[in-house]
Amino acid sequence: MIIDRLLLRGQKEGRKDDNEETIRRRLEVYREKTQPVLDYYRQQDRLSSVDGNRELQEVTKTLKAVVT
């Protein structure tokens, strides 16, 4: 579960703000504020996703293709 993963990250990195209450609040704000924006642009066929877990040059190439 994402909460468990973030709690573990907080322990490893010493982040005091990565507690369960804060994480749950962040997820709630995401669902209320961010997700509707993504849904809107997806419905308008104006949303692009870029996999940032690749080599920097590949991500850069994809980003340039998306914005031009």
mmCIF file as Biopython writes it, N, C-alpha, C and O atoms, coordinates in Angstrom:
data_model
#
loop_
_atom_site.group_PDB
_atom_site.id
_atom_site.type_symbol
_atom_site.label_atom_id
_atom_site.label_alt_id
_atom_site.label_comp_id
_atom_site.label_asym_id
_atom_site.label_entity_id
_atom_site.label_seq_id
_atom_site.pdbx_PDB_ins_code
_atom_site.Cartn_x
_atom_site.Cartn_y
_atom_site.Cartn_z
_atom_site.occupancy
_atom_site.B_iso_or_equiv
_atom_site.auth_seq_id
_atom_site.auth_asym_id
_atom_site.pdbx_PDB_model_num
ATOM 1   N N  . MET A ? 1  ? 0.840   -1.177 0.000   1.0 0.0 1  A 1 
ATOM 2   C CA . MET A ? 1  ? 0.000   0.000  0.000   1.0 0.0 1  A 1 
ATOM 3   C C  . MET A ? 1  ? 0.890   1.247  0.000   1.0 0.0 1  A 1 
ATOM 4   O O  . MET A ? 1  ? 1.968   1.255  0.594   1.0 0.0 1  A 1 
ATOM 5   N N  . ILE A ? 2  ? 0.438   2.257  -0.649  1.0 0.0 2  A 1 
ATOM 6   C CA . ILE A ? 2  ? 1.254   3.466  -0.793  1.0 0.0 2  A 1 
ATOM 7   C C  . ILE A ? 2  ? 1.574   4.111  0.557   1.0 0.0 2  A 1 
ATOM 8   O O  . ILE A ? 2  ? 2.661   4.658  0.739   1.0 0.0 2  A 1 
ATOM 9   N N  . ILE A ? 3  ? 0.647   4.051  1.487   1.0 0.0 3  A 1 
ATOM 10  C CA . ILE A ? 3  ? 0.895   4.671  2.798   1.0 0.0 3  A 1 
ATOM 11  C C  . ILE A ? 3  ? 2.068   3.982  3.484   1.0 0.0 3  A 1 
ATOM 12  O O  . ILE A ? 3  ? 2.938   4.640  4.053   1.0 0.0 3  A 1 
ATOM 13  N N  . ASP A ? 4  ? 2.086   2.647  3.427   1.0 0.0 4  A 1 
ATOM 14  C CA . ASP A ? 4  ? 3.190   1.905  4.041   1.0 0.0 4  A 1 
ATOM 15  C C  . ASP A ? 4  ? 4.522   2.257  3.384   1.0 0.0 4  A 1 
ATOM 16  O O  . ASP A ? 4  ? 5.530   2.436  4.069   1.0 0.0 4  A 1 
ATOM 17  N N  . ARG A ? 5  ? 4.522   2.356  2.059   1.0 0.0 5  A 1 
ATOM 18  C CA . ARG A ? 5  ? 5.754   2.680  1.339   1.0 0.0 5  A 1 
ATOM 19  C C  . ARG A ? 5  ? 6.252   4.070  1.729   1.0 0.0 5  A 1 
ATOM 20  O O  . ARG A ? 5  ? 7.449   4.269  1.932   1.0 0.0 5  A 1 
ATOM 21  N N  . LEU A ? 6  ? 5.328   5.032  1.831   1.0 0.0 6  A 1 
ATOM 22  C CA . LEU A ? 6  ? 5.726   6.393  2.191   1.0 0.0 6  A 1 
ATOM 23  C C  . LEU A ? 6  ? 6.177   6.490  3.645   1.0 0.0 6  A 1 
ATOM 24  O O  . LEU A ? 6  ? 7.083   7.260  3.965   1.0 0.0 6  A 1 
ATOM 25  N N  . LEU A ? 7  ? 5.552   5.718  4.520   1.0 0.0 7  A 1 
ATOM 26  C CA . LEU A ? 7  ? 6.000   5.697  5.913   1.0 0.0 7  A 1 
ATOM 27  C C  . LEU A ? 7  ? 7.420   5.148  6.006   1.0 0.0 7  A 1 
ATOM 28  O O  . LEU A ? 7  ? 8.246   5.670  6.755   1.0 0.0 7  A 1 
ATOM 29  N N  . LEU A ? 8  ? 7.696   4.104  5.251   1.0 0.0 8  A 1 
ATOM 30  C CA . LEU A ? 8  ? 9.041   3.531  5.234   1.0 0.0 8  A 1 
ATOM 31  C C  . LEU A ? 8  ? 10.043  4.536  4.679   1.0 0.0 8  A 1 
ATOM 32  O O  . LEU A ? 8  ? 11.148  4.671  5.203   1.0 0.0 8  A 1 
ATOM 33  N N  . ARG A ? 9  ? 9.656   5.239  3.618   1.0 0.0 9  A 1 
ATOM 34  C CA . ARG A ? 9  ? 10.528  6.271  3.052   1.0 0.0 9  A 1 
ATOM 35  C C  . ARG A ? 9  ? 10.829  7.337  4.101   1.0 0.0 9  A 1 
ATOM 36  O O  . ARG A ? 9  ? 11.966  7.789  4.233   1.0 0.0 9  A 1 
ATOM 37  N N  . GLY A ? 10 ? 9.806   7.731  4.840   1.0 0.0 10 A 1 
ATOM 38  C CA . GLY A ? 10 ? 9.997   8.742  5.867   1.0 0.0 10 A 1 
ATOM 39  C C  . GLY A ? 10 ? 10.975  8.300  6.937   1.0 0.0 10 A 1 
ATOM 40  O O  . GLY A ? 10 ? 11.770  9.098  7.432   1.0 0.0 10 A 1 
ATOM 41  N N  . GLN A ? 11 ? 10.913  7.023  7.292   1.0 0.0 11 A 1 
ATOM 42  C CA . GLN A ? 11 ? 11.846  6.492  8.289   1.0 0.0 11 A 1 
ATOM 43  C C  . GLN A ? 11 ? 13.269  6.464  7.741   1.0 0.0 11 A 1 
ATOM 44  O O  . GLN A ? 11 ? 14.214  6.837  8.436   1.0 0.0 11 A 1 
ATOM 45  N N  . LYS A ? 12 ? 13.420  6.024  6.497   1.0 0.0 12 A 1 
ATOM 46  C CA . LYS A ? 12 ? 14.752  5.915  5.892   1.0 0.0 12 A 1 
ATOM 47  C C  . LYS A ? 12 ? 15.390  7.277  5.676   1.0 0.0 12 A 1 
ATOM 48  O O  . LYS A ? 12 ? 16.591  7.448  5.884   1.0 0.0 12 A 1 
ATOM 49  N N  . GLU A ? 13 ? 14.584  8.245  5.258   1.0 0.0 13 A 1 
ATOM 50  C CA . GLU A ? 13 ? 15.118  9.560  4.904   1.0 0.0 13 A 1 
ATOM 51  C C  . GLU A ? 13 ? 15.014  10.571 6.039   1.0 0.0 13 A 1 
ATOM 52  O O  . GLU A ? 13 ? 15.452  11.712 5.896   1.0 0.0 13 A 1 
ATOM 53  N N  . GLY A ? 14 ? 14.441  10.164 7.154   1.0 0.0 14 A 1 
ATOM 54  C CA . GLY A ? 14 ? 14.331  11.057 8.290   1.0 0.0 14 A 1 
ATOM 55  C C  . GLY A ? 14 ? 13.339  12.189 8.096   1.0 0.0 14 A 1 
ATOM 56  O O  . GLY A ? 14 ? 13.481  13.260 8.685   1.0 0.0 14 A 1 
ATOM 57  N N  . ARG A ? 15 ? 12.326  11.944 7.261   1.0 0.0 15 A 1 
ATOM 58  C CA . ARG A ? 15 ? 11.321  12.985 7.010   1.0 0.0 15 A 1 
ATOM 59  C C  . ARG A ? 15 ? 10.261  12.937 8.105   1.0 0.0 15 A 1 
ATOM 60  O O  . ARG A ? 15 ? 9.492   11.980 8.190   1.0 0.0 15 A 1 
ATOM 61  N N  . LYS A ? 16 ? 10.224  13.943 8.917   1.0 0.0 16 A 1 
ATOM 62  C CA . LYS A ? 16 ? 9.256   13.988 10.007  1.0 0.0 16 A 1 
ATOM 63  C C  . LYS A ? 16 ? 7.834   14.234 9.509   1.0 0.0 16 A 1 
ATOM 64  O O  . LYS A ? 16 ? 6.869   13.919 10.205  1.0 0.0 16 A 1 
ATOM 65  N N  . ASP A ? 17 ? 7.700   14.800 8.296   1.0 0.0 17 A 1 
ATOM 66  C CA . ASP A ? 17 ? 6.369   15.083 7.766   1.0 0.0 17 A 1 
ATOM 67  C C  . ASP A ? 17 ? 5.752   13.866 7.081   1.0 0.0 17 A 1 
ATOM 68  O O  . ASP A ? 17 ? 4.601   13.933 6.649   1.0 0.0 17 A 1 
ATOM 69  N N  . ASP A ? 18 ? 6.478   12.765 6.971   1.0 0.0 18 A 1 
ATOM 70  C CA . ASP A ? 18 ? 5.910   11.552 6.388   1.0 0.0 18 A 1 
ATOM 71  C C  . ASP A ? 18 ? 5.308   10.678 7.480   1.0 0.0 18 A 1 
ATOM 72  O O  . ASP A ? 18 ? 5.794   9.583  7.765   1.0 0.0 18 A 1 
ATOM 73  N N  . ASN A ? 19 ? 4.241   11.185 8.084   1.0 0.0 19 A 1 
ATOM 74  C CA . ASN A ? 19 ? 3.496   10.375 9.044   1.0 0.0 19 A 1 
ATOM 75  C C  . ASN A ? 19 ? 2.152   10.025 8.408   1.0 0.0 19 A 1 
ATOM 76  O O  . ASN A ? 19 ? 1.765   10.622 7.404   1.0 0.0 19 A 1 
ATOM 77  N N  . GLU A ? 20 ? 1.452   9.074  8.984   1.0 0.0 20 A 1 
ATOM 78  C CA . GLU A ? 20 ? 0.236   8.569  8.349   1.0 0.0 20 A 1 
ATOM 79  C C  . GLU A ? 20 ? -0.816  9.656  8.145   1.0 0.0 20 A 1 
ATOM 80  O O  . GLU A ? 20 ? -1.459  9.697  7.096   1.0 0.0 20 A 1 
ATOM 81  N N  . GLU A ? 21 ? -0.999  10.519 9.111   1.0 0.0 21 A 1 
ATOM 82  C CA . GLU A ? 21 ? -2.001  11.584 8.980   1.0 0.0 21 A 1 
ATOM 83  C C  . GLU A ? 21 ? -1.671  12.522 7.811   1.0 0.0 21 A 1 
ATOM 84  O O  . GLU A ? 21 ? -2.546  12.866 7.016   1.0 0.0 21 A 1 
ATOM 85  N N  . THR A ? 22 ? -0.423  12.922 7.719   1.0 0.0 22 A 1 
ATOM 86  C CA . THR A ? 22 ? -0.003  13.821 6.640   1.0 0.0 22 A 1 
ATOM 87  C C  . THR A ? 22 ? -0.133  13.152 5.281   1.0 0.0 22 A 1 
ATOM 88  O O  . THR A ? 22 ? -0.582  13.775 4.319   1.0 0.0 22 A 1 
ATOM 89  N N  . ILE A ? 23 ? 0.255   11.893 5.201   1.0 0.0 23 A 1 
ATOM 90  C CA . ILE A ? 23 ? 0.156   11.156 3.939   1.0 0.0 23 A 1 
ATOM 91  C C  . ILE A ? 23 ? -1.297  11.032 3.511   1.0 0.0 23 A 1 
ATOM 92  O O  . ILE A ? 23 ? -1.623  11.263 2.346   1.0 0.0 23 A 1 
ATOM 93  N N  . ARG A ? 24 ? -2.166  10.672 4.436   1.0 0.0 24 A 1 
ATOM 94  C CA . ARG A ? 24 ? -3.596  10.557 4.099   1.0 0.0 24 A 1 
ATOM 95  C C  . ARG A ? 24 ? -4.158  11.900 3.622   1.0 0.0 24 A 1 
ATOM 96  O O  . ARG A ? 24 ? -4.964  11.941 2.693   1.0 0.0 24 A 1 
ATOM 97  N N  . ARG A ? 25 ? -3.740  12.980 4.247   1.0 0.0 25 A 1 
ATOM 98  C CA . ARG A ? 25 ? -4.197  14.314 3.840   1.0 0.0 25 A 1 
ATOM 99  C C  . ARG A ? 25 ? -3.695  14.648 2.439   1.0 0.0 25 A 1 
ATOM 100 O O  . ARG A ? 25 ? -4.447  15.185 1.626   1.0 0.0 25 A 1 
ATOM 101 N N  . ARG A ? 26 ? -2.444  14.340 2.150   1.0 0.0 26 A 1 
ATOM 102 C CA . ARG A ? 26 ? -1.910  14.587 0.802   1.0 0.0 26 A 1 
ATOM 103 C C  . ARG A ? 26 ? -2.702  13.820 -0.249  1.0 0.0 26 A 1 
ATOM 104 O O  . ARG A ? 26 ? -3.021  14.359 -1.309  1.0 0.0 26 A 1 
ATOM 105 N N  . LEU A ? 27 ? -3.018  12.560 0.046   1.0 0.0 27 A 1 
ATOM 106 C CA . LEU A ? 27 ? -3.792  11.751 -0.901  1.0 0.0 27 A 1 
ATOM 107 C C  . LEU A ? 27 ? -5.198  12.316 -1.090  1.0 0.0 27 A 1 
ATOM 108 O O  . LEU A ? 27 ? -5.730  12.306 -2.200  1.0 0.0 27 A 1 
ATOM 109 N N  . GLU A ? 28 ? -5.792  12.802 -0.016  1.0 0.0 28 A 1 
ATOM 110 C CA . GLU A ? 28 ? -7.124  13.404 -0.096  1.0 0.0 28 A 1 
ATOM 111 C C  . GLU A ? 28 ? -7.093  14.665 -0.968  1.0 0.0 28 A 1 
ATOM 112 O O  . GLU A ? 28 ? -7.961  14.854 -1.819  1.0 0.0 28 A 1 
ATOM 113 N N  . VAL A ? 29 ? -6.104  15.511 -0.755  1.0 0.0 29 A 1 
ATOM 114 C CA . VAL A ? 29 ? -5.967  16.732 -1.557  1.0 0.0 29 A 1 
ATOM 115 C C  . VAL A ? 29 ? -5.742  16.365 -3.021  1.0 0.0 29 A 1 
ATOM 116 O O  . VAL A ? 29 ? -6.296  17.010 -3.911  1.0 0.0 29 A 1 
ATOM 117 N N  . TYR A ? 30 ? -4.941  15.345 -3.276  1.0 0.0 30 A 1 
ATOM 118 C CA . TYR A ? 30 ? -4.717  14.898 -4.654  1.0 0.0 30 A 1 
ATOM 119 C C  . TYR A ? 30 ? -6.039  14.504 -5.297  1.0 0.0 30 A 1 
ATOM 120 O O  . TYR A ? 30 ? -6.345  14.938 -6.407  1.0 0.0 30 A 1 
ATOM 121 N N  . ARG A ? 31 ? -6.825  13.681 -4.602  1.0 0.0 31 A 1 
ATOM 122 C CA . ARG A ? 31 ? -8.113  13.233 -5.157  1.0 0.0 31 A 1 
ATOM 123 C C  . ARG A ? 31 ? -9.069  14.399 -5.386  1.0 0.0 31 A 1 
ATOM 124 O O  . ARG A ? 31 ? -9.812  14.408 -6.368  1.0 0.0 31 A 1 
ATOM 125 N N  . GLU A ? 32 ? -9.056  15.374 -4.495  1.0 0.0 32 A 1 
ATOM 126 C CA . GLU A ? 32 ? -9.990  16.501 -4.598  1.0 0.0 32 A 1 
ATOM 127 C C  . GLU A ? 32 ? -9.551  17.559 -5.613  1.0 0.0 32 A 1 
ATOM 128 O O  . GLU A ? 32 ? -10.386 18.122 -6.320  1.0 0.0 32 A 1 
ATOM 129 N N  . LYS A ? 33 ? -8.268  17.826 -5.688  1.0 0.0 33 A 1 
ATOM 130 C CA . LYS A ? 33 ? -7.780  18.956 -6.487  1.0 0.0 33 A 1 
ATOM 131 C C  . LYS A ? 33 ? -7.081  18.545 -7.783  1.0 0.0 33 A 1 
ATOM 132 O O  . LYS A ? 33 ? -7.356  19.112 -8.841  1.0 0.0 33 A 1 
ATOM 133 N N  . THR A ? 34 ? -6.203  17.589 -7.709  1.0 0.0 34 A 1 
ATOM 134 C CA . THR A ? 34 ? -5.375  17.236 -8.866  1.0 0.0 34 A 1 
ATOM 135 C C  . THR A ? 34 ? -6.085  16.290 -9.814  1.0 0.0 34 A 1 
ATOM 136 O O  . THR A ? 34 ? -6.073  16.509 -11.025 1.0 0.0 34 A 1 
ATOM 137 N N  . GLN A ? 35 ? -6.703  15.244 -9.290  1.0 0.0 35 A 1 
ATOM 138 C CA . GLN A ? 35 ? -7.334  14.249 -10.153 1.0 0.0 35 A 1 
ATOM 139 C C  . GLN A ? 35 ? -8.394  14.856 -11.073 1.0 0.0 35 A 1 
ATOM 140 O O  . GLN A ? 35 ? -8.445  14.477 -12.243 1.0 0.0 35 A 1 
ATOM 141 N N  . PRO A ? 36 ? -9.243  15.779 -10.607 1.0 0.0 36 A 1 
ATOM 142 C CA . PRO A ? 36 ? -10.209 16.388 -11.528 1.0 0.0 36 A 1 
ATOM 143 C C  . PRO A ? 36 ? -9.550  17.146 -12.691 1.0 0.0 36 A 1 
ATOM 144 O O  . PRO A ? 36 ? -10.081 17.158 -13.801 1.0 0.0 36 A 1 
ATOM 145 N N  . VAL A ? 37 ? -8.411  17.768 -12.440 1.0 0.0 37 A 1 
ATOM 146 C CA . VAL A ? 37 ? -7.696  18.471 -13.512 1.0 0.0 37 A 1 
ATOM 147 C C  . VAL A ? 37 ? -7.179  17.464 -14.534 1.0 0.0 37 A 1 
ATOM 148 O O  . VAL A ? 37 ? -7.314  17.673 -15.739 1.0 0.0 37 A 1 
ATOM 149 N N  . LEU A ? 38 ? -6.593  16.382 -14.057 1.0 0.0 38 A 1 
ATOM 150 C CA . LEU A ? 38 ? -6.125  15.335 -14.969 1.0 0.0 38 A 1 
ATOM 151 C C  . LEU A ? 38 ? -7.283  14.760 -15.779 1.0 0.0 38 A 1 
ATOM 152 O O  . LEU A ? 38 ? -7.161  14.558 -16.987 1.0 0.0 38 A 1 
ATOM 153 N N  . ASP A ? 39 ? -8.401  14.498 -15.116 1.0 0.0 39 A 1 
ATOM 154 C CA . ASP A ? 39 ? -9.576  13.960 -15.809 1.0 0.0 39 A 1 
ATOM 155 C C  . ASP A ? 39 ? -10.066 14.918 -16.890 1.0 0.0 39 A 1 
ATOM 156 O O  . ASP A ? 39 ? -10.410 14.495 -17.993 1.0 0.0 39 A 1 
ATOM 157 N N  . TYR A ? 40 ? -10.096 16.207 -16.570 1.0 0.0 40 A 1 
ATOM 158 C CA . TYR A ? 40 ? -10.540 17.205 -17.540 1.0 0.0 40 A 1 
ATOM 159 C C  . TYR A ? 40 ? -9.668  17.171 -18.795 1.0 0.0 40 A 1 
ATOM 160 O O  . TYR A ? 40 ? -10.177 17.082 -19.912 1.0 0.0 40 A 1 
ATOM 161 N N  . TYR A ? 41 ? -8.360  17.242 -18.599 1.0 0.0 41 A 1 
ATOM 162 C CA . TYR A ? 41 ? -7.464  17.263 -19.757 1.0 0.0 41 A 1 
ATOM 163 C C  . TYR A ? 41 ? -7.460  15.929 -20.503 1.0 0.0 41 A 1 
ATOM 164 O O  . TYR A ? 41 ? -7.272  15.899 -21.719 1.0 0.0 41 A 1 
ATOM 165 N N  . ARG A ? 42 ? -7.667  14.838 -19.787 1.0 0.0 42 A 1 
ATOM 166 C CA . ARG A ? 42 ? -7.772  13.542 -20.454 1.0 0.0 42 A 1 
ATOM 167 C C  . ARG A ? 42 ? -9.009  13.526 -21.351 1.0 0.0 42 A 1 
ATOM 168 O O  . ARG A ? 42 ? -8.947  13.050 -22.485 1.0 0.0 42 A 1 
ATOM 169 N N  . GLN A ? 43 ? -10.129 14.043 -20.852 1.0 0.0 43 A 1 
ATOM 170 C CA . GLN A ? 43 ? -11.369 14.091 -21.640 1.0 0.0 43 A 1 
ATOM 171 C C  . GLN A ? 43 ? -11.216 15.002 -22.855 1.0 0.0 43 A 1 
ATOM 172 O O  . GLN A ? 43 ? -11.839 14.767 -23.891 1.0 0.0 43 A 1 
ATOM 173 N N  . GLN A ? 44 ? -10.398 16.030 -22.733 1.0 0.0 44 A 1 
ATOM 174 C CA . GLN A ? 44 ? -10.152 16.950 -23.842 1.0 0.0 44 A 1 
ATOM 175 C C  . GLN A ? 44 ? -9.086  16.404 -24.799 1.0 0.0 44 A 1 
ATOM 176 O O  . GLN A ? 44 ? -8.733  17.059 -25.779 1.0 0.0 44 A 1 
ATOM 177 N N  . ASP A ? 45 ? -8.587  15.230 -24.514 1.0 0.0 45 A 1 
ATOM 178 C CA . ASP A ? 45 ? -7.494  14.612 -25.270 1.0 0.0 45 A 1 
ATOM 179 C C  . ASP A ? 45 ? -6.266  15.526 -25.298 1.0 0.0 45 A 1 
ATOM 180 O O  . ASP A ? 45 ? -5.590  15.651 -26.319 1.0 0.0 45 A 1 
ATOM 181 N N  . ARG A ? 46 ? -5.995  16.159 -24.155 1.0 0.0 46 A 1 
ATOM 182 C CA . ARG A ? 46 ? -4.876  17.102 -24.039 1.0 0.0 46 A 1 
ATOM 183 C C  . ARG A ? 46 ? -3.874  16.674 -22.960 1.0 0.0 46 A 1 
ATOM 184 O O  . ARG A ? 46 ? -2.987  17.444 -22.591 1.0 0.0 46 A 1 
ATOM 185 N N  . LEU A ? 47 ? -4.018  15.453 -22.462 1.0 0.0 47 A 1 
ATOM 186 C CA . LEU A ? 47 ? -3.136  14.975 -21.401 1.0 0.0 47 A 1 
ATOM 187 C C  . LEU A ? 47 ? -2.131  13.995 -21.982 1.0 0.0 47 A 1 
ATOM 188 O O  . LEU A ? 47 ? -2.495  13.053 -22.685 1.0 0.0 47 A 1 
ATOM 189 N N  . SER A ? 48 ? -0.881  14.228 -21.683 1.0 0.0 48 A 1 
ATOM 190 C CA . SER A ? 48 ? 0.182   13.313 -22.101 1.0 0.0 48 A 1 
ATOM 191 C C  . SER A ? 48 ? 0.894   12.798 -20.864 1.0 0.0 48 A 1 
ATOM 192 O O  . SER A ? 48 ? 1.098   13.537 -19.901 1.0 0.0 48 A 1 
ATOM 193 N N  . SER A ? 49 ? 1.265   11.551 -20.894 1.0 0.0 49 A 1 
ATOM 194 C CA . SER A ? 49 ? 2.034   10.951 -19.803 1.0 0.0 49 A 1 
ATOM 195 C C  . SER A ? 49 ? 3.425   10.621 -20.312 1.0 0.0 49 A 1 
ATOM 196 O O  . SER A ? 49 ? 3.597   10.134 -21.430 1.0 0.0 49 A 1 
ATOM 197 N N  . VAL A ? 50 ? 4.402   10.891 -19.483 1.0 0.0 50 A 1 
ATOM 198 C CA . VAL A ? 50 ? 5.787   10.615 -19.841 1.0 0.0 50 A 1 
ATOM 199 C C  . VAL A ? 50 ? 6.394   9.772  -18.725 1.0 0.0 50 A 1 
ATOM 200 O O  . VAL A ? 50 ? 6.350   10.149 -17.554 1.0 0.0 50 A 1 
ATOM 201 N N  . ASP A ? 51 ? 6.953   8.640  -19.096 1.0 0.0 51 A 1 
ATOM 202 C CA . ASP A ? 51 ? 7.613   7.759  -18.138 1.0 0.0 51 A 1 
ATOM 203 C C  . ASP A ? 51 ? 8.967   8.356  -17.770 1.0 0.0 51 A 1 
ATOM 204 O O  . ASP A ? 51 ? 9.896   8.359  -18.577 1.0 0.0 51 A 1 
ATOM 205 N N  . GLY A ? 52 ? 9.067   8.853  -16.564 1.0 0.0 52 A 1 
ATOM 206 C CA . GLY A ? 52 ? 10.304  9.478  -16.117 1.0 0.0 52 A 1 
ATOM 207 C C  . GLY A ? 52 ? 11.312  8.499  -15.549 1.0 0.0 52 A 1 
ATOM 208 O O  . GLY A ? 52 ? 12.374  8.907  -15.078 1.0 0.0 52 A 1 
ATOM 209 N N  . ASN A ? 53 ? 10.998  7.219  -15.585 1.0 0.0 53 A 1 
ATOM 210 C CA . ASN A ? 53 ? 11.902  6.199  -15.057 1.0 0.0 53 A 1 
ATOM 211 C C  . ASN A ? 53 ? 12.798  5.611  -16.145 1.0 0.0 53 A 1 
ATOM 212 O O  . ASN A ? 53 ? 13.113  4.421  -16.130 1.0 0.0 53 A 1 
ATOM 213 N N  . ARG A ? 54 ? 13.195  6.444  -17.070 1.0 0.0 54 A 1 
ATOM 214 C CA . ARG A ? 54 ? 14.084  6.019  -18.149 1.0 0.0 54 A 1 
ATOM 215 C C  . ARG A ? 54 ? 15.324  6.900  -18.128 1.0 0.0 54 A 1 
ATOM 216 O O  . ARG A ? 54 ? 15.459  7.795  -17.293 1.0 0.0 54 A 1 
ATOM 217 N N  . GLU A ? 55 ? 16.213  6.632  -19.052 1.0 0.0 55 A 1 
ATOM 218 C CA . GLU A ? 55 ? 17.422  7.455  -19.160 1.0 0.0 55 A 1 
ATOM 219 C C  . GLU A ? 55 ? 17.024  8.906  -19.452 1.0 0.0 55 A 1 
ATOM 220 O O  . GLU A ? 55 ? 16.043  9.162  -20.149 1.0 0.0 55 A 1 
ATOM 221 N N  . LEU A ? 56 ? 17.790  9.836  -18.916 1.0 0.0 56 A 1 
ATOM 222 C CA . LEU A ? 56 ? 17.498  11.261 -19.054 1.0 0.0 56 A 1 
ATOM 223 C C  . LEU A ? 56 ? 17.305  11.666 -20.511 1.0 0.0 56 A 1 
ATOM 224 O O  . LEU A ? 56 ? 16.383  12.418 -20.826 1.0 0.0 56 A 1 
ATOM 225 N N  . GLN A ? 57 ? 18.146  11.187 -21.383 1.0 0.0 57 A 1 
ATOM 226 C CA . GLN A ? 57 ? 18.043  11.568 -22.800 1.0 0.0 57 A 1 
ATOM 227 C C  . GLN A ? 57 ? 16.726  11.097 -23.411 1.0 0.0 57 A 1 
ATOM 228 O O  . GLN A ? 57 ? 16.130  11.804 -24.224 1.0 0.0 57 A 1 
ATOM 229 N N  . GLU A ? 58 ? 16.271  9.909  -23.024 1.0 0.0 58 A 1 
ATOM 230 C CA . GLU A ? 58 ? 15.011  9.390  -23.553 1.0 0.0 58 A 1 
ATOM 231 C C  . GLU A ? 58 ? 13.819  10.196 -23.027 1.0 0.0 58 A 1 
ATOM 232 O O  . GLU A ? 58 ? 12.889  10.502 -23.773 1.0 0.0 58 A 1 
ATOM 233 N N  . VAL A ? 59 ? 13.860  10.531 -21.747 1.0 0.0 59 A 1 
ATOM 234 C CA . VAL A ? 59 ? 12.783  11.339 -21.162 1.0 0.0 59 A 1 
ATOM 235 C C  . VAL A ? 59 ? 12.747  12.704 -21.836 1.0 0.0 59 A 1 
ATOM 236 O O  . VAL A ? 59 ? 11.676  13.193 -22.194 1.0 0.0 59 A 1 
ATOM 237 N N  . THR A ? 60 ? 13.908  13.319 -22.008 1.0 0.0 60 A 1 
ATOM 238 C CA . THR A ? 60 ? 13.992  14.629 -22.659 1.0 0.0 60 A 1 
ATOM 239 C C  . THR A ? 60 ? 13.444  14.568 -24.076 1.0 0.0 60 A 1 
ATOM 240 O O  . THR A ? 60 ? 12.692  15.450 -24.491 1.0 0.0 60 A 1 
ATOM 241 N N  . LYS A ? 61 ? 13.810  13.553 -24.807 1.0 0.0 61 A 1 
ATOM 242 C CA . LYS A ? 61 ? 13.327  13.384 -26.181 1.0 0.0 61 A 1 
ATOM 243 C C  . LYS A ? 61 ? 11.803  13.267 -26.208 1.0 0.0 61 A 1 
ATOM 244 O O  . LYS A ? 61 ? 11.146  13.885 -27.046 1.0 0.0 61 A 1 
ATOM 245 N N  . THR A ? 62 ? 11.247  12.480 -25.300 1.0 0.0 62 A 1 
ATOM 246 C CA . THR A ? 62 ? 9.794   12.310 -25.238 1.0 0.0 62 A 1 
ATOM 247 C C  . THR A ? 62 ? 9.107   13.616 -24.863 1.0 0.0 62 A 1 
ATOM 248 O O  . THR A ? 62 ? 8.094   13.978 -25.460 1.0 0.0 62 A 1 
ATOM 249 N N  . LEU A ? 63 ? 9.652   14.325 -23.877 1.0 0.0 63 A 1 
ATOM 250 C CA . LEU A ? 63 ? 9.067   15.607 -23.470 1.0 0.0 63 A 1 
ATOM 251 C C  . LEU A ? 63 ? 9.062   16.605 -24.617 1.0 0.0 63 A 1 
ATOM 252 O O  . LEU A ? 63 ? 8.069   17.297 -24.839 1.0 0.0 63 A 1 
ATOM 253 N N  . LYS A ? 64 ? 10.157  16.680 -25.336 1.0 0.0 64 A 1 
ATOM 254 C CA . LYS A ? 64 ? 10.219  17.599 -26.478 1.0 0.0 64 A 1 
ATOM 255 C C  . LYS A ? 64 ? 9.177   17.237 -27.523 1.0 0.0 64 A 1 
ATOM 256 O O  . LYS A ? 64 ? 8.556   18.123 -28.110 1.0 0.0 64 A 1 
ATOM 257 N N  . ALA A ? 65 ? 8.981   15.962 -27.757 1.0 0.0 65 A 1 
ATOM 258 C CA . ALA A ? 65 ? 7.982   15.524 -28.735 1.0 0.0 65 A 1 
ATOM 259 C C  . ALA A ? 65 ? 6.567   15.875 -28.279 1.0 0.0 65 A 1 
ATOM 260 O O  . ALA A ? 65 ? 5.711   16.200 -29.101 1.0 0.0 65 A 1 
ATOM 261 N N  . VAL A ? 66 ? 6.323   15.811 -26.980 1.0 0.0 66 A 1 
ATOM 262 C CA . VAL A ? 66 ? 4.994   16.108 -26.442 1.0 0.0 66 A 1 
ATOM 263 C C  . VAL A ? 66 ? 4.661   17.589 -26.563 1.0 0.0 66 A 1 
ATOM 264 O O  . VAL A ? 66 ? 3.527   17.942 -26.886 1.0 0.0 66 A 1 
ATOM 265 N N  . VAL A ? 67 ? 5.631   18.457 -26.309 1.0 0.0 67 A 1 
ATOM 266 C CA . VAL A ? 67 ? 5.340   19.893 -26.257 1.0 0.0 67 A 1 
ATOM 267 C C  . VAL A ? 67 ? 5.510   20.610 -27.587 1.0 0.0 67 A 1 
ATOM 268 O O  . VAL A ? 67 ? 5.198   21.797 -27.681 1.0 0.0 67 A 1 
ATOM 269 N N  . THR A ? 68 ? 5.990   19.936 -28.603 1.0 0.0 68 A 1 
ATOM 270 C CA . THR A ? 68 ? 6.138   20.606 -29.901 1.0 0.0 68 A 1 
ATOM 271 C C  . THR A ? 68 ? 5.102   20.128 -30.883 1.0 0.0 68 A 1 
ATOM 272 O O  . THR A ? 68 ? 5.077   20.585 -32.025 1.0 0.0 68 A 1 
#
